[in-house]
Amino acid sequence: MTRVDVNSDYFLLDDELTPKERSLRDRVRSYVDSDILPVINDYWERAEFPAEVLPGLARLGIIGSTIDGYGCPGLGRRAAGIVAREIARGDGSINTFIGVHSSLAMGSINMLGSEAQRQRWLPSMSALEKIGAFALTEPLHGSDSVALETSARRDGESYVLNGHKRWIGNGHMADVVVVFARDAADGRVKAFVLEKGDDGEHPSGYRPTVITGKIGKRAIQQADIVIDNVRIPAENRLENCDSFKDVTRVLTATRGGAAWEAMGHGMAAYEIAARYALERAQFGRPIGSFQLVQNKLANMLSELTAMQLMCHRMAELGETGRLTGPMASMVKMSTAQKAKWICAEARDMLAGNGILLERHVARHMTDMDVVSTYEGTDSIQSLLVGRDITGISAFS
């Protein structure tokens, strides 16, 4: 008899979840099935953000992730990973929106801001009353963002910012934008919170343009932003950001989320392929009965299981304070590579049907191309691990 259930948790790792974590998983999964999957393909194809899902996201109680207080849920690292996995299992664009808003923007304010600054911005962001963005990358500085050229000059009770940012998720619409710029006074990278005014408009000189023509993550919009003599109150400088090392702390903390996201894409693609193998008949029998297809599925599940083990171990190390930056880099590099391969294999298994959005797998495949690029490309992650192995930096 043909097996109809698809088990993507082959080593039963979810059996180790606490009742609270299991309830969170089920709640997020149910929301993805009811609110995201029925609408996402249309938005993805039109390259528009599905704002209609925001009220439901706010009600889930996941915004702010591991931040404790200020209306945030204070999730453990494994619980936060499960959220990223389940959201990405439905759609990567929505997961990126959450990652940018919740982990990068809110995470920067939480890690680099003062208590007064956390009280000022985090409660409204945790309720999704205000949307956040994280403006680090520049047109000429991605992997070497440490060399960013956007400048900040103190002028009385304000800082005047000038520069150019690119690939800034939510940057065209965000109410709160964390902008990283080099302080002209000491040459160090500082963080500044740019806000919309009471009129709902960005400050004069902040000119965002949505980037078009993307092949992946089409339902989350990134902006190219010209910053021309933008004045930001001095009190909006995040007090605990004094160098790029502080920026690195934020990036290291969020890198794990990208690995859990990759796992979600891999799980979705594997499940789609396994079900299709049982449904699709050729030559008078299900294609799942053919040796080549079973070989593909076995190897896909093996790679997926390796991803799951790495992510769960990463969460354990993080909870006990033993997770290092290079460890996080290895997990991100490995999971991204494996998930890209799984998605490509699933797309191949579905053949012509695999190019249709209604089958979802092509969306996961192209979105995984993006995941392998952001939060540090696979090549950069490998060099971070290589430096840790040899003690020699292959880049400046």
N, C-alpha and C positions, 0 to 999 in steps of 0.2 A: 504494500500500500504506500502511496506517495505521502511523504511527510509535508504537512502544510505550514507548520510553525517554523519560523526562522529565528535561531538563537545566535545573536551576535555577541553574547557574553559567555564565551565558551568555557572560560575558567571560573565562571560563577563569582566574579568580583563584586557584583552588586549584592550578593548575599552578605557581604561584609558591611554594607551600609547600615547606619543606625536607623531606627524607625523614623526619626525626624528627616534624615537625608532621603530615605525612600519615599516619604510623603512629598518632599520637595521635588524629587525626580518625577513622580507621578503627576503632580500639579503642573509642572512646567510642560511635561509631555502632552498632557491633555490640552493645555492652552495652545501649544504648537499645532496640534491636530485640528482644533476647532476654530482658531482665529488666524493662524499664519498660513498653513498649507492651502486653504481654499482660495486665498487671494494673492499669494506671493508671485506666482508666475506672471500674472498680468502686470503687476507693478515692475517686476524684473525686466520684462520685455519692453516696457515703456520707459525704463530707467527713471522711475519715480519712487520716492520714499513713501511707504504705506503708513501715513500718520494715523490712520484709523486703528492701528494696533497699539498705540501708546497708552490709552486708558487701561487696557488689559494688562500691559506690562507693568504699569504702576500698581495695579491691584495684586500682582503676583508677589510683591514684597521681596524682590531680588535686587533692586537698584541700590547701588552702594556696596554690594557684594560683601567683602570682608571687613568693611569699615564698621566700627562699633559706635552706636549712638547717632545723633543728628537725624533720626528717622531711618537709618540704614540697618540692615538685618544682622550684621556682624557674623557672616557665614564663616565656617571653617574652610580651609583650602580645598578639601575634597568636595565639600558641598558647593563651593563656588565653581569648581571644575565641572561638577555634574550639571550645573545650570548652563555653563558654556557648551557642554557636550549636547545637551538636549535642545537648546536653541539652535545650534548649528546643524543638528540632525534634521531640523526643519528647514532652516535657511541661514546662509552665511551673512547676508546683508544685515539682517536684524541683529545677529550676534555682534557684528562689527559696530553697529550703532550703540549697542549696550557697552561694548568694550571701550569705545571712544568716550562715551558719556560717563560711564560708571567707574571704569578702571583707570583710564588715563586722565580725564579732566578732574573727576572727583578724587581720584587717587592722588593726583598732584597736590590738590588743595589740602587733602588730609595729611599727606606726608611732609609737604613743604610749607604749609601755612601755619600761622599762629592759631591759638585756640579761638581768638576773636574772629579770625578769618574763616575758620571752620564753621563757627556758629553763624556767620553771615551768609555763607553760600550753600553749604551742604544740605540743610533741611529742604529748601525749595528744589534742589536738584534731585534729592532722593525721592521726592514726590512727582518728579517729571513735570513740575510746574515751570522749571527753567531747564533748557537743554545746554549741555556743555560740549566744548571742543578742545583739542590739544594741538597747538600750533608749534611744531618743532621743525619738521622737514622743510627744506627749501629747494628751489629748482636745481641748484648746483651742489646741494649737500643732503644726501640721503643716508647712505652707509657711513659717511664721514660727517654726520650731523654735529659732531664736536667742533667742527670748523664753521659753524653757522655765522652768517654775516649780518643778520638783522641786528640793528643797534638800538641802544636805549641811552638817552642823555637826560640827566637830572636838570630840571629847569624850575626852580622854586618848589612849589608843592606838587609838581607833576613830573612825570617822565615823558619824554618825547621819543616815540618809536618810529624807526624807518627800516624798511626791508621788504622782503618778498617771501611768502610761504606757499607751499604747494602740497597737494595730496592731503589736505586737512579735512578729515571726516566731520560732517556737520558744520563746517566752517562758514558756510553761507547763511545759515539760519540760527546758529547757536546764540543763546542769551548770554552765556558766560564762556569766554575763550581764554584758555591759559596760553599765553604767548611767551616763548623763550627768546631772549635777546641778549646781546653782549653789552655789558655796561661800559660806556666810554670812559668812565672814571678809573676802572681797574682792569678792564679787559676780560672780566669774568662773566660767565653766563648766569643770568638771573631769570626769574619767572614773574610775569605780570598778568593780572586778571583784567581782561578787557570786557566791559559789559555794554549791553544795549541800554539806551536811555529810556526814560519814562514814555517816550513817544514810540517805543518799539523799534527804533533804528539804531544801527551801529554808529560809533563815533565818526565824525568827519575824518576822511583820509583812510578809512578801512574799506577796501574795495574788493569784495569776493566775487569770483566768477566760477560757476559750477563747471567741472571738467566733464566733457562729453566724449562719446566714442569708446567707452570701456567694454571689454569682453567679459568681465567678471564683476561680481559684487555690484551689479547694476542697480539694485534697489536701495543702496546707500550712496549718498552723493558726497563727493569730495570737492573741495574748492581750491582754486588758485587765488591767492590773496595778496594784493598790493597794499602795503602799509606805508602811508605817506604822511609823515608828521602827525601821527596819532598821539593825542595827549591822554595819558592814563594817570589818575591820582596816585601820588606816592604811596598812599595807604593800601593801594592794590598790588604792591609788590609783595610776593609771597616771602615771608620773613626768613624762612629756613632754606632758601635756595641761594647758595653762594658760589656755586661752580657747577661744571658739567657733571661732576661726580654725583651731585644730588639728582640731576636728571637721570643718570644711569640707575640710581636706586629705584626710580619709578619704572623704568623700562624693564629692569630685572624682575620686578614684582609682577609685571603684566605679561611677561614672556610665557609664563606657564599657562595663561589663559588661551594663548594661540595654539598651544599643544593640545589642550582639551578640545578646542574648536576643531582642529584637524581630526581628532578622534571622532567627533560627531559627524563630520563629512564622510569619514571612512565607514562608520557604522551604517549610515544611510545608504551609501553606495553599495555596500556588501548586501544589505537587506533587500534592496531593490533587485540586485542581480540574482540573489538566491531565489526570491519569489518568482522572478521572470523565468528562471531555469525550470521551475516546476509548472509554469503556466504555458510556456511557449512550446509548441509541438512542431517538429520537422521530421520528415521521413517516417511519419507514423508514430512517433513517440516523443515524450518531453525531452528537450535538449539537455536537461539535467541528467539524463541517463547515459550521455556520451562521456567517454573518458576525458577528453580535452576540457570539457566544461567542469567536470568534477575536480580535475587538477587545478583549474583556475580558482574555483571556489575554496578549495582546501588551502591554497597559498594565500588567497585574500584574507581568509579567516586567521591564518597564522600570523600574518603581518598586523592585522587588526588587534589580535590578542597581545602581541608584543607592545603595541602602542598603549593599550590599556594598562598593562603592567608597569610601563614606564611612568605614565601619568599618575597612577595610584601611588607609586613609590615616591614620585616627586612631591606629591601632597604630604606624604608622611614626613619626608625630610624637611619640608617647609614648616610644618607644624612644630617640629622640634628644633628649628633654628639651624639645621645642618645643610640646607640647600644653598649651594654656591651659584654664582653667575654662570660659570662654565657648565655646571650640571644642567641648569635651565636651558642653556644654549644647546647642549647635546639632545635634550628631550625635544626641544622645538625643531631642531634640524631633522632628527630621525622621524618624528611623527609627521612632519610636513612631507618628507620624501615618501614615506609609506602610504599616506593618505592620497597623495597625487597618483601613485601607482594603482591603488585600489580603485579610485574613481575612474581612471583611464581603462582599467580592465573591465569594470562594470559597464562603462559606455560601449566598449567593444563587444561585450557579450550581448547587449541589446541591439546591436547592429543598427539598421536603419531607424528602428524605434527609439534608439538611444539619443537621437538628435532632437527629439520632440520634447518641449518643455513639460508637457503633461506627464512625462515619465520621470521628471525631476533630476535624473542622473547627470544630464549635461550641465545643469545649473551648479550642482555640487562639484563637478569636474573643473569648470572654469573658475568657480569661487576658490577652489583649492590652489589654483595657480596664483591667486592673489595672496592667500595665506602664506605660501612659501616665500613671498616677497616681503611682506610687512613684518614688523617687530624684529627685523634683521633677516636678510636673505640667508639661504642655506650656506652659501659660500662664506659669508661673514661669521655665521655661527660656527662653522668648522674652524675658522681661524682663531676664534675665541677659545675653543676647546684645544686647538693645536698649541696656542700660547701657554695654556695651562699645563699641557703635557711636557713641553720642551723648555718652558721658561723664556722662550724667544718670541718676540712679536714679529709677525710677518707683515704688519702694517704699522704706520706711525700713529 
